[in-house]
């Protein structure tokens, strides 16, 4: 794969992760506001993240990069939850 293709792949991976973080913040806010039974929504989100990681692995991104991205995404999600929603 050419270097330019790698850059595009990493850029799209970052945008996808950012989108999932925004969806997660929306889910937290929805559960906080509406309450009730939201177990299906909260179950579907991690399944989507697992599938996205699978697809990124199939696209040729190394496991090391995937782990680093996952750790950063989880850390950002925790930070956003602590500072924005509490």
C-alpha positions in Angstrom: 0.0 0.0 0.0 1.3 3.4 -0.9 2.1 6.0 1.8 -0.7 8.3 0.6 -3.2 5.4 0.9 -2.0 4.8 4.5 -2.5 8.4 5.4 -6.1 8.3 4.0 -6.8 5.1 5.8 -5.6 6.5 9.2 -7.5 9.8 8.6 -10.7 7.8 7.9 -10.0 5.6 11.0 -9.7 8.8 13.1 -12.9 10.3 11.8 -14.8 7.0 12.4 -13.5 6.8 16.0 -14.5 10.4 16.6 -18.0 9.7 15.2 -18.4 6.8 17.6 -17.3 9.0 20.5 -19.9 11.6 19.6 -22.6 8.8 19.4 -21.5 7.6 22.8 -21.8 11.1 24.3 -25.3 11.3 22.8 -26.2 7.9 24.2 -25.1 8.9 27.7 -27.1 12.2 27.4 -30.1 10.3 26.2 -30.0 7.8 29.0 -29.5 10.6 31.5 -32.4 12.6 30.1 -35.0 9.9 29.3 -33.9 7.1 31.5 -35.9 3.9 31.3 -34.8 0.7 29.6 -31.9 1.5 27.3 -30.1 -1.8 27.5 -30.5 -2.5 23.8 -28.9 0.8 22.9 -26.1 0.4 25.3 -25.5 -3.2 24.1 -25.4 -2.2 20.4 -22.7 0.4 20.8 -19.9 -1.9 22.0 -20.9 -4.4 19.3 -20.5 -1.7 16.7 -17.1 -0.8 18.1 -16.0 -4.4 17.9 -17.1 -4.7 14.3 -15.3 -1.5 13.4 -12.1 -2.8 14.9 -12.5 -6.0 12.9 -13.0 -4.1 9.7 -10.0 -1.9 10.4 -7.9 -5.0 11.0 -9.1 -6.4 7.6 -8.1 -3.1 6.0 -4.5 -3.7 7.0 -4.0 -1.6 10.1 -1.7 -3.2 12.6 -2.9 -4.6 15.9 -0.6 -2.2 17.7 -2.2 0.8 16.1 -5.7 -0.6 16.8 -4.9 -1.1 20.5 -3.5 2.4 20.7 -6.6 3.9 19.0 -8.9 1.9 21.3 -7.1 3.0 24.5 -7.2 6.6 23.4 -10.9 6.4 22.5 -11.8 4.8 25.8 -9.7 7.4 27.7 -11.4 10.2 25.8 -14.8 8.7 26.4 -14.2 8.5 30.2 -12.8 12.1 30.2 -15.8 13.4 28.3 -18.2 11.5 30.6 -16.6 12.9 33.7 -16.3 16.5 32.7 -19.3 17.1 30.5 -22.0 14.8 31.9 -21.4 15.1 35.7 
